[in-house]
Amino acid sequence: MTKEEALEEFLKGLKVAYSNASAYNQGHPYFIKSIETFKFKVEDLEKFANPLRINFAPESLFFDGAYLKKTPLHDELAAVFHARKIKSLEFREGITVEELSYFLSKACLNAREIIRAGGLQMLLDTEKAPHIR
């Protein structure tokens, strides 16, 4: 698998996991399965970039020193995370399913709730998600 393929699989997995986090509670089988699948995609991409860091602009994604080409998937992810005032995500080696589950449950809150809490980083208690920034 190439770096570009791993990145696209990661982004697809992020979209599916985010969508399931928005639709289901943390104990639902679809949510759990999507988180487990996403974890493998994170680990695959970490082989090429560690820590794995992606930046969000209103209509684009920035990864590994370059803006990604515009695709419907990239546009959707950029819009969703930018609307929640999330400028970047960083995943570090050693991430767990529990951390991803906690992160996604907080990331799918509406923008107003995230802002009231002081931003996503404030919601991500370092004890519950030490490998995510």
N, C-alpha and C positions, 0 to 999 in steps of 0.2 A: 504494500500500500504506500502510495506517495503522500507527501505532506499535503498536497492540494486535495487529494481524495479524503484523507483523514480530517482535514478542516471542514469539507462539505458534509461529511458524516456527522461530525461534531455539531455543526450548525443545525442539521436536520434533527438530530437527537435533542438539542436544546429546544427547538420549536415544539416537538412532540411532548417533551417533559413539561415545558411551560404550559402548553395547552391543557394537558392532563391535570396539572396542578391547579389551573383555573377552574376546571370542571368537576374535579373529584376531591374528596378529602384524603388525607395522608394515608389512611388505612385501606383505601380502595385498591383492588388488585391491578387495575389499569395504571393507576398512579405508581404503584410499587414497581411494576414491570417496566414502565417507561424510565423510571429513575435508575433501575439496575442496568438497563440497556445504555442509558446515557453515560453512566459511570465507565463502561467499557470504551465508549467513544472518547471520553475525556482522557483515559489512559492511553489510547491509541495516538491521540494528538500530542500528548505529553512526550512521546518518543522524539518528536520533532521540535517542540518548544516547551521548555520548562524553566520558569513557570509559564503557564499558558495565559496570555493576556490578550483580551479583545476590547477595543474601544468602540463606543457607539456615538454616532452623530445623527442628526435628524433623519438623514436619508442614506447613510452609508455606514459601513463597518471598516475598522482599521485593525489589521493583524500583521504582526511580524514586519513592521516597517513600511507597510503599503496598504492603500485602500483596496478593498475587494471590489471586483467588478459588480455592477448593478445586476441583481437578479430579483425576482419576486420574493424569494426566501430572505435574502439579505435586506431588502427594503422593509419587509415585515418585522424582522428582528430589530433592525435599527429603530423603527418607529415605536415599537412596543417598549423597548428599554429606555429610549430617549424620553418618551412620554412620562416615564416613572422617575425621571431625573437620575438615571443610572448611566454614568459616563463611561465606566469600564468595569470589566470583570477579570479577576485573576484567580486561577485555580492552581494550587501547588500540589506537588507530588504527595501522595498519601491520603487523598480525599476519600471519604467514605460515603456509602449510600445514605446514611443518616444525615450527614452534612448537606448533601445535595437535596435531600428531601426538605430539610429545614430551610435552606436557601430558596428553593423554588416556591415553597409555601409563603415566604415573605416577599419574594419578587413579584408575585402575582397580585399582591394587594394593590388597591388603586393608588394613584399618585398622591392624592391628598393624605392618605394614611402613612405613606412612606415619608413624605415631607414632615408631617407632624411628629414623627418619631425621630427626626433629625437625619434622615437618609437611610439607605439600605444598610450601610456599614454599622450604624447604630442598632439596627434590628438584628444584625448578624453578631450576636454575642460571640466573642472570641472563644469562649469555652465550647459553644455548640457548633461552630463552623471555623475552626482555626486555619483550614486550608483554602478558605475563600475570602477574597477581598474585593 
